[in-house]
Amino acid sequence: MTSEELLSALSKKGLLDEARVKRLSRDAIVSGESVESVIWNQRAADDEKVAETKSELLGIPYKKISPDGLDARLLQIVPEETARTYGAVPVSFGDGLLVVGMLHPDDAKAQNALKFIARQNHVNLGVYLISYGDWEAALRKYSPYRAEIERAVKSVAGDGGMRGSAGGRKAVSLEEGGATEDAPVIRIVADTFREAVESKASDIHIEPQQESLRIRLRNDGDLHEVASLPAELAQPIVSRVKVVSNLKIDETRIPQDGRFRTRVFDRDIDFRVATFPTPLGEKVAIRVLDSQAGLKHFEDLPLHYGNMELVKEGLERPYGMVLVTGPTGSGKTTSLYAFLQHLNDDKVNIVSLEDPVEYFVSGVNQSQVRPEIGYDFASGLRQILRQDPDVIMVGEIRDNETAGLAVQAALTGHIVLSTLHTNNAVGVIPRLADMKVEPFLLPVSLNLMISQRLVGALCPDCKAAEEAPADLARAIGRSLEGLKPELTAKYEKPYKIWHAKGCSSCKGKGILGRMAIFEVLRMTPELGDIIEHGADIQKVAAEAKRQGMITLREDGVMKALDGIVSMEEIMRETEEA
């Protein structure tokens, strides 16, 4: 069965539209991965539905497996290397039968490898087709992070590797292929990177404490501890991270920044490293930049209820600014990269100024500012205008000079994408006025103002609906009052809200990833008149309401009623208009 046959079948079932099929096919070719892998990483379609469709095409029964049922004895029968290479995991063993789950049961090489294992164990072979997500989850059972770390720590202790006091430890050599005593430290760092990628963590924190070295990962916006190591390992582990990041090992008094790229699970992952001196040693924060998880296509942004059309219209204008606002960690950069990919074309020259470059996008000329040598957003923007750009992305408008230059670039025929720190879309105009941008320039230079936040996305496997309590129902009703009837017609009383109790898919959290909520304000002649007569914030807000702008609260409430996010979190994280 070919990728084209699978994509075609998914399209016929209505699981994928034509545009998504073309994009998935292209992404699979570019990445060299299977189309199932690309679908899973992009969350393009329901994983079980993909497996069921494939089962129908191949005539091989589909089985959902639970990683919790895979014990160590069972995993020994099909080695990890075989499981990864051939996309197969053992399901059960007994009564003269080895049952395996396979991603590609029509692969002759995989069949031969598993038949060989069955013959070695003097049993027959039974095969089910499994989903990509279940296969990935099963693979994690082979290399549990905590077990690997404990084994490495024991190895260090056994070799006498923990020597000296917490404050006066000598640096160990962490060169590849170095001394045998360094191998456990190298393994701890490598396993930590692998665990972060497997669990889809956005950040790794390595933090020296009084009695231990704490390692924490940030998943879905929250930090949680994954390992507590002896304090004596703090300096060797930090040194190892510095080596791979090309930082100075002997400089511990000042912060340092670096980055490196490595292959984890057969894909390139970038790690951005920042060290920070503390009295107990250096703290290290590492941003995990997985382009498969972090880069989103424009169509994948959760711009619902007419916002997608507004943004698309704003981006397709010949010139003008599109500004994305929100606090740190609200997904602004993700949105900007999605906009860039939407505009990316062989006929267009796109140049970006970033601090730092988070993801490398093919076809975009990306540059990282370095304020310490005088190359900041303002000076970089002047240079960009000499590069004959069509589209300019500026990571952030931080000062009056950058704001003025961005406006001038928009006025001279360029599309300018950037971010700004304000609480909402309406706040963009007074913020630019505070930056000394002349009000009469804004109506002709500003296209869109977008505000966003990130909230937890409910796990689709364990979420359930229930009737909203009376006080919450009243708040929901107030949020829906000002919306167009065509948007609110489907939300009938009594309102249903959704909760997720936790399951194996979401590791008991009830949350599976994060979801953005948006508000989009566009420039209109009426808004232009208001700005030119003083940019009064109340009048701007009144014009936004007249436009029918959906606020962050309203967008969130509708997504909560649709069962995508938690209503309680929306009420907590947004303000009532």
C-alpha positions in Angstrom: 0.0 0.0 0.0 1.4 3.4 -1.0 1.2 6.7 0.8 -0.9 8.1 -2.0 -3.5 5.2 -1.5 -3.7 5.9 2.2 -4.1 9.7 1.8 -6.7 9.1 -0.9 -8.7 6.8 1.4 -8.5 9.3 4.3 -9.7 12.1 1.9 -12.6 10.0 0.7 -13.6 9.4 4.4 -13.6 13.2 5.0 -10.7 12.9 7.5 -8.4 15.1 5.3 -9.2 17.9 2.8 -7.5 18.2 -0.6 -5.1 20.9 0.5 -4.0 19.0 3.6 -3.4 15.8 1.5 -1.1 17.7 -0.9 0.8 19.2 2.0 1.2 16.0 3.9 2.4 14.2 0.8 5.0 17.0 0.3 6.1 17.0 3.9 6.6 13.2 3.9 8.8 13.4 0.8 10.8 16.3 2.2 11.3 14.7 5.7 11.9 11.2 4.3 9.4 9.9 6.9 6.3 7.7 6.5 3.1 9.6 5.9 1.7 8.1 9.1 4.5 9.7 11.0 3.9 13.1 9.4 0.1 12.8 10.1 0.8 11.9 13.8 3.4 14.7 14.3 1.1 17.3 12.8 -2.0 15.9 14.5 -3.6 16.1 11.0 -6.2 13.4 11.6 -7.4 11.1 14.4 -4.7 8.5 14.9 -7.2 5.6 15.4 -9.2 6.6 12.3 -6.0 6.5 10.3 -5.1 3.0 11.5 -8.7 1.8 10.9 -8.6 3.1 7.4 -5.3 1.4 6.7 -6.7 -1.8 8.2 -9.5 -1.8 5.7 -7.1 -1.2 2.8 -4.8 -4.0 3.8 -7.4 -6.4 5.1 -5.4 -6.9 8.4 -7.2 -6.4 11.7 -6.5 -3.3 13.8 -5.8 -3.5 17.5 -5.5 -0.8 20.0 -2.7 -1.6 22.5 -1.9 -0.2 25.9 1.8 0.4 26.8 0.9 -0.5 30.4 0.4 -4.1 29.4 3.9 -4.5 28.0 6.1 -5.9 30.7 9.9 -6.2 30.6 9.8 -10.0 29.7 7.6 -9.3 26.7 9.8 -6.5 25.5 12.9 -8.7 25.5 11.3 -11.0 22.9 11.3 -8.2 20.2 14.5 -6.1 20.8 14.3 -2.3 20.8 16.3 -2.0 17.6 13.9 -4.4 15.8 10.9 -2.5 17.1 12.2 0.8 15.9 13.6 -0.4 12.6 10.5 -2.4 11.5 7.7 -0.5 13.3 6.7 -3.5 15.4 6.0 -4.2 19.1 5.1 -7.4 20.9 1.5 -7.6 22.1 1.4 -11.0 23.8 3.4 -14.2 24.1 2.0 -17.6 25.2 0.2 -20.8 24.1 2.6 -21.2 21.2 1.9 -17.8 19.7 3.8 -14.5 19.5 1.4 -11.7 18.7 2.9 -8.5 17.4 1.5 -5.1 16.4 2.9 -3.7 13.2 2.8 -0.3 11.6 3.5 -1.8 8.2 2.3 -5.4 8.1 2.7 -5.4 4.3 6.5 -4.8 4.6 8.2 -8.0 3.6 11.4 -7.2 5.4 9.6 -6.5 8.6 7.6 -9.8 8.2 10.8 -11.8 7.7 12.5 -10.2 10.8 9.5 -11.1 13.0 9.1 -14.6 11.6 12.8 -15.2 12.5 12.2 -14.1 16.1 9.1 -16.4 16.3 11.1 -19.3 15.0 13.8 -18.7 17.5 11.2 -18.9 20.3 9.6 -22.0 18.7 6.2 -20.3 18.3 3.9 -19.1 15.5 3.5 -15.5 14.6 0.2 -13.5 14.8 0.0 -9.9 13.4 -2.3 -7.0 14.1 -2.0 -3.5 12.6 -1.5 -0.8 15.2 -1.7 3.0 15.2 1.4 5.2 15.0 0.6 6.8 18.4 0.4 3.4 20.1 3.7 2.3 18.6 5.4 5.5 19.8 4.0 5.0 23.3 5.1 1.4 23.3 8.7 2.4 22.3 9.0 4.5 25.5 8.7 1.3 27.5 12.0 0.1 26.1 14.0 3.0 27.6 12.4 4.4 30.7 14.2 7.7 31.5 14.4 7.2 35.3 15.8 3.7 35.0 18.5 4.9 32.6 19.4 7.8 34.9 19.6 5.6 38.0 21.8 3.2 36.1 24.1 6.0 35.0 24.3 7.5 38.5 25.2 4.1 40.0 27.9 3.7 37.4 29.4 7.1 38.3 29.3 6.2 42.0 30.8 2.8 41.4 33.7 4.3 39.5 34.4 6.7 42.3 33.2 9.5 40.1 31.6 11.6 42.8 34.5 13.3 44.4 35.1 16.6 46.1 32.7 19.1 47.7 29.8 20.7 45.9 31.7 24.0 45.5 35.2 22.8 44.5 34.7 20.0 41.9 37.1 19.9 39.0 35.7 19.8 35.5 35.7 16.5 33.8 36.6 15.9 30.2 33.5 15.4 28.2 34.9 15.1 24.7 33.3 12.4 22.5 35.2 9.2 22.9 36.9 10.5 26.0 37.7 8.7 29.2 35.5 5.8 30.3 34.7 7.6 33.6 32.9 10.3 31.5 30.5 7.9 29.8 27.8 7.9 32.5 27.6 11.7 32.5 27.3 11.8 28.7 24.5 9.2 28.9 22.6 11.2 31.5 22.7 14.3 29.3 21.8 12.3 26.2 18.9 10.5 27.9 17.6 13.9 29.3 17.5 15.3 25.7 15.8 12.2 24.5 13.2 12.2 27.2 12.4 15.9 26.5 11.8 15.2 22.8 9.8 12.0 23.6 7.5 13.8 26.0 7.2 16.9 23.7 8.6 19.2 26.4 9.3 22.8 25.4 12.1 23.4 27.9 14.6 21.5 30.1 15.8 23.1 33.4 19.0 21.8 35.1 19.1 23.4 38.5 21.6 23.0 41.3 20.0 22.7 44.7 21.5 22.6 48.2 21.5 18.8 48.4 20.8 17.7 44.8 20.7 18.5 41.1 17.1 18.9 40.0 16.1 18.3 36.3 12.7 19.5 35.3 10.8 19.5 32.0 8.1 21.9 30.9 5.1 20.2 29.3 2.0 22.0 28.3 3.2 25.1 30.1 3.8 23.4 33.5 7.2 22.4 35.0 7.5 19.0 36.6 10.5 17.2 38.1 11.8 14.2 36.2 15.1 13.5 38.1 16.9 14.4 41.3 20.6 13.6 41.1 23.5 13.8 43.5 24.8 17.4 43.9 28.3 16.2 42.9 27.0 15.6 39.3 25.9 19.2 38.8 29.2 20.5 37.5 30.0 17.6 35.1 26.5 17.6 33.6 26.6 21.4 33.1 30.0 21.1 31.5 28.8 18.4 29.2 25.9 20.7 28.1 28.4 23.5 27.6 30.7 21.3 25.4 27.9 20.3 23.0 26.7 24.0 22.9 30.2 25.3 22.2 30.3 27.4 25.4 33.2 28.2 27.6 33.5 25.5 30.3 35.8 27.6 32.6 33.6 30.7 32.5 31.1 30.3 35.4 30.7 33.9 36.5 28.5 35.3 33.8 25.6 34.0 31.8 26.3 32.4 28.4 24.1 31.6 25.4 24.5 28.9 22.8 22.7 26.3 20.7 23.3 23.0 19.0 21.5 20.6 16.7 21.4 16.8 17.1 19.4 13.9 15.8 16.9 12.4 18.2 14.7 9.5 17.0 15.8 10.1 13.4 14.9 13.7 13.2 16.9 17.0 13.6 16.2 18.8 16.9 17.7 22.2 17.8 18.4 23.0 21.5 18.9 26.6 22.6 21.0 26.8 25.8 21.3 29.6 28.4 23.4 29.3 31.5 22.8 31.5 34.6 25.2 31.7 37.6 23.8 31.0 41.1 25.6 30.6 44.5 25.1 26.8 44.2 26.4 26.5 40.6 25.2 27.2 37.1 21.6 26.8 36.3 20.9 25.8 32.7 17.7 26.4 30.7 17.4 24.6 27.4 14.7 25.4 24.9 13.7 22.3 22.8 13.0 23.4 19.2 11.4 20.5 17.4 10.2 21.9 14.1 7.8 19.0 13.7 6.0 19.9 16.9 6.6 23.7 17.0 6.2 24.8 13.4 2.6 24.9 12.3 1.1 25.5 8.9 -1.2 28.5 8.6 -4.3 26.3 8.1 -3.5 24.5 11.4 -3.8 27.6 13.6 -7.0 27.4 15.6 -8.4 30.6 14.0 -12.1 29.8 14.1 -15.4 31.6 13.8 -14.4 33.8 10.9 -11.0 34.8 12.2 -9.1 32.7 9.7 -10.7 34.6 6.8 -9.8 38.0 8.5 -6.2 37.1 8.9 -5.8 35.6 5.4 -7.3 38.8 4.0 -4.9 41.0 6.0 -1.8 38.9 5.0 -2.8 39.1 1.3 -2.9 42.9 1.1 0.1 44.3 -0.8 1.6 46.1 2.1 1.1 47.0 5.8 1.8 45.7 9.3 0.3 42.6 11.0 1.1 42.8 14.7 0.6 39.9 17.1 0.3 40.7 20.8 0.3 38.8 24.0 2.4 38.0 27.1 5.6 36.0 27.0 4.8 32.3 26.2 1.5 33.0 24.5 2.5 31.5 21.1 3.1 34.7 19.2 6.3 33.4 17.5 4.4 30.2 16.4 1.8 32.4 14.8 4.4 34.5 13.0 6.2 31.5 11.6 2.8 30.1 10.4 2.2 33.5 8.7 5.7 33.4 7.1 5.0 29.9 5.7 1.7 31.1 4.2 3.5 33.9 2.5 6.6 31.9 1.6 6.9 31.6 -2.2 9.7 31.5 -4.8 8.5 34.9 -6.1 8.8 36.6 -2.7 11.9 37.7 -0.9 11.3 37.2 2.9 13.8 38.5 5.4 13.5 38.2 9.1 15.2 39.7 12.2 14.9 37.4 15.2 16.2 37.3 18.8 17.0 34.4 18.6 16.2 32.4 15.5 14.0 29.6 16.9 13.2 27.5 13.8 14.9 27.5 10.4 12.4 27.9 7.6 13.5 26.9 4.1 13.2 29.9 1.7 13.3 32.5 4.4 16.4 34.7 5.0 16.7 34.7 8.7 19.1 36.8 10.8 19.7 36.9 14.5 20.2 40.3 16.2 23.2 40.8 18.5 22.6 43.9 20.6 26.0 43.5 22.3 27.8 44.4 19.1 25.2 47.1 18.0 23.2 44.9 15.7 19.7 45.4 17.2 16.2 45.4 15.7 16.5 49.0 14.6 19.9 48.8 12.9 19.0 45.4 11.4 15.7 46.8 10.0 17.7 49.6 8.2 19.9 47.0 6.6 16.9 44.7 5.6 15.5 47.6 3.6 18.6 47.4 1.4 18.0 43.7 0.7 15.0 44.3 -1.6 12.5 42.5 0.7 8.8 41.9 0.0 8.0 40.6 3.4 9.8 41.6 6.6 9.5 39.9 10.0 10.8 41.7 13.1 10.8 39.5 16.2 9.6 42.3 18.4 8.9 46.0 18.4 10.6 47.1 21.6 11.4 50.8 21.2 10.4 54.0 19.5 13.0 53.7 16.7 12.0 50.2 15.7 8.4 51.2 15.7 9.0 54.1 13.5 11.1 52.1 11.0 8.5 49.3 10.9 5.8 51.9 10.0 8.0 53.4 7.3 8.7 50.0 5.9 5.0 49.2 5.7 4.3 52.6 4.1 6.9 51.9 1.4 5.3 48.8 0.0 6.4 46.0 2.4 4.4 43.5 4.4 5.7 43.8 8.0 5.1 41.1 10.6 6.0 41.6 14.2 5.0 41.3 17.9 4.1 43.8 20.5 3.5 43.5 24.3 -0.1 44.6 25.0 -3.0 42.9 26.8 -5.3 42.8 23.9 -5.7 43.8 20.2 -7.3 47.2 21.1 -4.2 48.1 23.1 -2.0 48.1 20.0 -3.0 51.6 18.9 -2.3 53.4 22.2 0.9 51.4 22.6 2.2 52.6 19.2 1.1 56.1 20.1 3.2 55.8 23.3 6.1 54.9 21.0 5.8 58.2 19.2 4.3 56.9 16.0 2.3 59.7 14.4 -1.5 58.8 14.6 -2.1 59.8 10.9 0.4 57.1 9.8 -1.4 54.2 11.4 -4.6 54.0 9.3 -2.5 53.5 6.1 0.3 51.4 7.6 -1.5 49.0 10.0 -3.6 46.1 8.6 -4.3 43.7 11.5 -4.0 43.6 15.3 -4.1 40.1 16.7 -4.0 39.1 20.4 -3.7 35.6 21.6 -3.2 33.4 24.7 -2.5 29.7 25.2 -4.7 27.4 27.3 -4.7 23.6 27.8 -6.3 21.5 25.2 -8.6 18.8 26.6 -7.6 15.2 25.9 -10.0 13.9 23.3 -9.8 10.3 24.6 -11.1 11.0 28.1 -13.1 14.3 27.9 -16.8 14.2 28.8 -19.6 16.7 28.8 -21.7 17.8 31.8 -24.2 20.6 32.5 -22.6 23.9 33.5 -23.3 25.1 37.1 -25.7 28.1 37.4 -23.1 30.8 38.0 -20.9 29.5 35.2 -23.9 29.3 32.9 -24.7 33.0 33.5 -21.1 34.0 32.7 -21.3 31.9 29.5 -24.6 33.6 28.5 -23.1 37.1 29.0 -20.1 36.1 26.8 -22.4 35.0 24.0 -24.7 38.0 24.1 -22.8 40.3 21.8 -21.9 37.7 19.2 -23.6 37.2 15.8 -26.6 34.8 15.9 -25.0 32.6 13.2 -22.1 31.9 15.6 -24.2 31.2 18.7 -27.2 29.4 17.3 -25.7 25.9 18.0 -25.1 26.7 21.7 -28.4 26.0 23.4 -29.3 26.1 27.1 -28.6 24.3 29.3 -24.9 24.9 28.3 -22.6 21.8 28.3 -19.1 22.1 29.5 -16.3 19.6 29.2 -13.8 18.0 31.6 -11.1 15.4 31.1 -10.4 13.1 34.0 -7.1 11.8 32.7 -6.1 8.6 30.9 -3.1 6.8 29.4 -3.2 9.0 26.3 -2.6 12.2 28.4 -0.7 10.5 31.2 -3.5 11.2 33.6 -3.4 15.0 33.2 -6.5 15.5 31.1 -4.6 17.9 29.0 -3.0 17.1 25.6 -1.0 20.0 24.3 -2.1 23.6 24.3 -4.6 25.6 22.2 -4.5 29.3 21.2 -7.4 31.6 21.6 -7.5 34.7 19.5 -9.0 38.1 18.9 -8.5 39.8 15.5 -9.0 43.6 14.9 -8.7 44.9 11.4 -8.1 48.5 10.2 -11.2 50.1 8.8 -12.0 53.7 7.6 -14.1 54.2 10.7 -11.2 53.0 12.9 -8.8 55.3 10.9 -11.0 58.3 11.7 -11.0 57.5 15.4 -7.2 57.2 15.4 -6.6 60.4 13.6 -8.8 62.2 16.2 -6.9 61.1 19.2 -6.9 57.2 19.4 -9.2 57.2 22.4 -9.2 53.6 23.8 -12.9 53.6 24.6 -13.8 54.7 21.0 -11.4 52.1 19.6 -13.1 49.4 21.7 -16.5 50.6 20.5 -15.4 50.3 16.9 -14.0 46.8 17.5 -17.5 45.8 18.9 -19.2 47.4 15.9 -16.9 45.3 13.6 -18.1 42.2 15.4 -14.6 41.4 16.7 -14.6 38.2 18.7 -12.7 38.9 22.0 -10.4 36.4 23.7 -13.1 35.6 26.2 -15.7 35.0 23.5 -13.3 32.9 21.3 -12.4 30.8 24.4 -16.0 30.3 25.5 -17.0 29.0 22.1 -14.0 26.7 22.0 -14.9 25.5 25.5 -18.5 24.8 24.5 -17.1 22.9 21.5 -15.3 20.7 23.9 -11.8 21.8 22.9 -10.7 23.5 26.1 -11.7 23.9 29.7 -14.4 26.5 30.4 -13.0 27.2 33.9 -9.5 27.9 32.5 -11.0 30.3 29.9 -12.9 32.2 32.7 -9.7 32.3 34.7 -7.3 33.4 32.0 -9.5 36.0 30.1 -11.3 39.2 31.1 -15.0 39.8 30.5 -15.4 42.4 27.8 
